[in-house]
Amino acid sequence: MIQFFKDLINGFKKSSVTRKIFYSSLILIYFILIALLTIKVNVEIITPGGINANIGTNEYNIASPNVFVDTDYNPGNIFTVGVHSRKRISLYQYLISKMNDDIAFEDYDPKTSLSKEEDLILGKKSKDVSIINALIVAYEEAKKVDDNINIDYEFEGVLVSYVFNKDSKLEPDDIITHLNDQKIEPDTFRTEIGKINNDENIKLTVKRYDSVAKMDVVKEITTKKYFDEAANQYLLGISTMDSYIIDEETAFPEFTIHKNYSSIGGSGGAMQALAIYNSILEVDITNGKTIIGTGTVSVETYNPELVFGQIGDIGGVSQKIVTANLYNADIFFVNPEDAEEAKQKAKEIDAKFEVVEVKTFAEIVSHLKGEN
């Protein structure tokens, strides 16, 4: 091998000036390409993704439904829409992506931002919660049309979806039911934590699954806030979501939740609720239109500014508009916070579908019924 390189160098020395320039250029290009492909930049890109049908019925038996509803109705052409994201891309990917106006960029800090694996865990838990919320909201709204429809549910507490502060003594999937011996109400936990002094002990009652006993056990945990340098404030150091339990035995029509998710995250909540709603009522309110949309859906809250079935804001709305256009949507539903961006992007790409701004799930139903 050493002799090979010696012969290569000697051959280069004996070659003409033109050949030396040519070979040097090739070597330079080679190293530039290697650099472009190997050097990472702390950026996350968000690109247009795909759409998914999530709800199955006896009439509409899709391969991998998130929810199967035991009816003979067709849920309609209702789809959730997602995006693709990639963290810490190569310099080459970054430069190529900059040429596409449909790609968004976000800063990524390896020390503080979630990794791909952490995003996946959080995304799956968000999906779990969004499906429960979608079922509750859809059934409650459908009950206004058919009083035979029923769903019984209760607020069980706050789900710990991710733990940033390992000293908090909390674990993912914990359900926090009480804060300082006071029962937690929906949409109040973050506010109540914010009222507690930074150096004060915090007593939490949690329901945690015991893998040995194979059952949920109740634990009392005492913890404190910690100083988060990235946020520049004292935090408990966990990500939480309100969690509800549905009594499946009393639900009518019956349903089954499958966790073979084709996508993750909670942004499909509103469209999941719409597909479920259309699956449990005889009349198809979609009139054969292809409906795509985005936005979380909430159940109930003690915040007077929010209401039942509130449609929440999400990320990547421009990329979702592009995706909806690729799949020939007729209507795209979006929440008020993201509506302006959605409409601007739809105009930019000359999308032929209607962008409809909605605050609540009831407004989605009303629009499709032609009531507003």
SULUR-V728943 format. One record per residue. RES is the residue in three letters. SS is DSSP state (hx for helix, st for strand, lp for the rest). OMEGA is omega in whole degrees, -180 to 180 (NA if undefined). Layout:
# SULUR-V728943
RES | SS | OMEGA
RES | SS | OMEGA
This chain:
# SULUR-V728943
MET | lp | 180
ILE | hx | 180
GLN | hx | 179
PHE | hx | -179
PHE | hx | 177
LYS | hx | 178
ASP | hx | 180
LEU | hx | 180
ILE | hx | 179
ASN | hx | 178
GLY | hx | 179
PHE | hx | -180
LYS | hx | -176
LYS | hx | -177
SER | lp | -180
SER | lp | 179
VAL | hx | -179
THR | hx | 179
ARG | hx | 179
LYS | hx | 179
ILE | hx | -179
PHE | hx | -179
TYR | hx | 179
SER | hx | 179
SER | hx | 179
LEU | hx | 180
ILE | hx | 180
LEU | hx | 179
ILE | hx | -180
TYR | hx | -178
PHE | hx | 176
ILE | hx | 179
LEU | hx | 178
ILE | hx | 180
ALA | hx | -179
LEU | hx | -176
LEU | hx | -175
THR | hx | 180
ILE | lp | -180
LYS | st | 175
VAL | lp | -177
ASN | lp | -178
VAL | st | 171
GLU | st | 178
ILE | st | 178
ILE | st | -176
THR | st | 174
PRO | st | -177
GLY | st | -178
GLY | st | 179
ILE | st | -178
ASN | st | 168
ALA | lp | -170
ASN | lp | -171
ILE | st | 179
GLY | st | 175
THR | st | 176
ASN | lp | -179
GLU | lp | -174
TYR | lp | -171
ASN | lp | 179
ILE | lp | -172
ALA | lp | -174
SER | lp | 180
PRO | lp | 171
ASN | lp | 179
VAL | st | 173
PHE | st | 180
VAL | st | -174
ASP | lp | 175
THR | lp | 177
ASP | lp | -178
TYR | lp | 178
ASN | lp | -179
PRO | lp | 179
GLY | lp | -180
ASN | lp | -178
ILE | st | -173
PHE | st | 165
THR | st | -178
VAL | st | -178
GLY | st | 177
VAL | st | 172
HIS | st | 177
SER | st | 178
ARG | st | -177
LYS | st | 177
ARG | lp | -178
ILE | lp | 178
SER | st | 179
LEU | hx | 178
TYR | hx | 179
GLN | hx | 180
TYR | hx | -178
LEU | hx | 178
ILE | hx | -179
SER | hx | 180
LYS | lp | -180
MET | lp | -176
ASN | lp | -179
ASP | lp | -178
ASP | lp | -180
ILE | lp | 178
ALA | st | -178
PHE | st | 175
GLU | st | 177
ASP | st | 178
TYR | lp | 179
ASP | lp | -178
PRO | lp | -178
LYS | lp | -173
THR | lp | -179
SER | lp | 179
LEU | lp | 176
SER | lp | 178
LYS | hx | 180
GLU | hx | 179
GLU | hx | 176
ASP | hx | -179
LEU | hx | 179
ILE | hx | -180
LEU | hx | -179
GLY | hx | 179
LYS | hx | 179
LYS | hx | 177
SER | hx | 178
LYS | hx | 178
ASP | hx | -178
VAL | hx | -177
SER | hx | -180
ILE | hx | 176
ILE | hx | 179
ASN | hx | -179
ALA | hx | 178
LEU | hx | -178
ILE | hx | -177
VAL | hx | -179
ALA | hx | -178
TYR | hx | -179
GLU | hx | 180
GLU | hx | 180
ALA | hx | 179
LYS | hx | 178
LYS | lp | -180
VAL | lp | -177
ASP | lp | -176
ASP | lp | 172
ASN | lp | 179
ILE | lp | -177
ASN | st | 171
ILE | lp | 178
ASP | lp | -177
TYR | st | 177
GLU | st | 177
PHE | st | -178
GLU | st | -180
GLY | st | -177
VAL | st | 178
LEU | st | 173
VAL | st | -176
SER | st | 178
TYR | st | 180
VAL | st | 177
PHE | lp | -179
ASN | lp | -176
LYS | hx | 179
ASP | hx | -177
SER | hx | -177
LYS | lp | 177
LEU | lp | -180
GLU | lp | 175
PRO | lp | -179
ASP | lp | 170
ASP | lp | 172
ILE | st | 179
ILE | st | -176
THR | st | -178
HIS | st | 175
LEU | st | -176
ASN | lp | 176
ASP | lp | 177
GLN | st | 180
LYS | st | -179
ILE | lp | 176
GLU | lp | -179
PRO | lp | 172
ASP | lp | -179
THR | lp | -169
PHE | hx | -177
ARG | hx | 180
THR | hx | -179
GLU | hx | 177
ILE | hx | -180
GLY | hx | -179
LYS | lp | -175
ILE | lp | -180
ASN | lp | -174
ASN | lp | -177
ASP | lp | -175
GLU | lp | 175
ASN | lp | 180
ILE | st | 179
LYS | st | 180
LEU | st | 171
THR | st | -176
VAL | st | 172
LYS | st | -174
ARG | st | 179
TYR | st | 178
ASP | st | -175
SER | lp | 179
VAL | lp | 180
ALA | lp | -179
LYS | lp | 179
MET | st | 176
ASP | st | 175
VAL | st | 180
VAL | st | -180
LYS | st | 173
GLU | st | -177
ILE | st | 175
THR | st | -177
THR | st | 178
LYS | lp | 172
LYS | lp | 174
TYR | st | -178
PHE | st | 179
ASP | st | -176
GLU | lp | -179
ALA | lp | -180
ALA | lp | -179
ASN | lp | 177
GLN | st | 178
TYR | st | -178
LEU | st | 174
LEU | lp | 175
GLY | lp | 177
ILE | st | 172
SER | st | -175
THR | st | 174
MET | st | 174
ASP | st | -175
SER | st | 180
TYR | st | 175
ILE | st | 176
ILE | st | 174
ASP | lp | -175
GLU | lp | -178
GLU | lp | -179
THR | lp | -178
ALA | lp | 174
PHE | st | -5
PRO | lp | 178
GLU | lp | 178
PHE | st | 176
THR | st | 178
ILE | st | 175
HIS | lp | -178
LYS | lp | 175
ASN | lp | -171
TYR | lp | 173
SER | lp | 177
SER | lp | -180
ILE | lp | 179
GLY | lp | -176
GLY | lp | -173
SER | lp | 178
GLY | lp | -175
GLY | hx | -177
ALA | hx | -180
MET | hx | 173
GLN | hx | 179
ALA | hx | -180
LEU | hx | 179
ALA | hx | 177
ILE | hx | 178
TYR | hx | -178
ASN | hx | -179
SER | hx | -175
ILE | lp | 176
LEU | lp | -175
GLU | lp | -177
VAL | lp | 179
ASP | lp | -176
ILE | lp | -179
THR | lp | -179
ASN | lp | 176
GLY | lp | -179
LYS | lp | 174
THR | lp | -174
ILE | st | 177
ILE | st | 179
GLY | st | -179
THR | lp | 180
GLY | lp | 175
THR | st | 175
VAL | st | -177
SER | lp | -179
VAL | lp | 179
GLU | lp | -174
THR | lp | 174
TYR | lp | 175
ASN | lp | -176
PRO | lp | 180
GLU | lp | -179
LEU | lp | -178
VAL | lp | 178
PHE | lp | 179
GLY | lp | 179
GLN | st | 177
ILE | st | -175
GLY | st | -179
ASP | lp | -176
ILE | lp | 177
GLY | lp | 175
GLY | lp | -174
VAL | hx | 179
SER | hx | 180
GLN | hx | 178
LYS | hx | 175
ILE | hx | 178
VAL | hx | 179
THR | hx | 180
ALA | hx | 179
ASN | hx | 179
LEU | hx | -177
TYR | lp | 171
ASN | lp | 177
ALA | lp | 173
ASP | lp | -180
ILE | st | 175
PHE | st | 179
PHE | st | -178
VAL | st | -180
ASN | lp | -177
PRO | hx | -177
GLU | hx | -177
ASP | hx | -172
ALA | hx | -177
GLU | hx | 178
GLU | hx | -179
ALA | hx | -179
LYS | hx | 178
GLN | hx | -180
LYS | hx | 178
ALA | hx | 178
LYS | hx | -179
GLU | hx | -177
ILE | lp | 179
ASP | lp | 179
ALA | lp | -177
LYS | lp | -178
PHE | lp | 180
GLU | st | 174
VAL | st | -175
VAL | st | 179
GLU | st | -179
VAL | lp | 178
LYS | lp | -175
THR | st | 177
PHE | hx | 179
ALA | hx | 179
GLU | hx | 176
ILE | hx | -180
VAL | hx | -180
SER | hx | -180
HIS | hx | -178
LEU | hx | 177
LYS | lp | -180
GLY | lp | -177
GLU | lp | 177
ASN | lp | NA
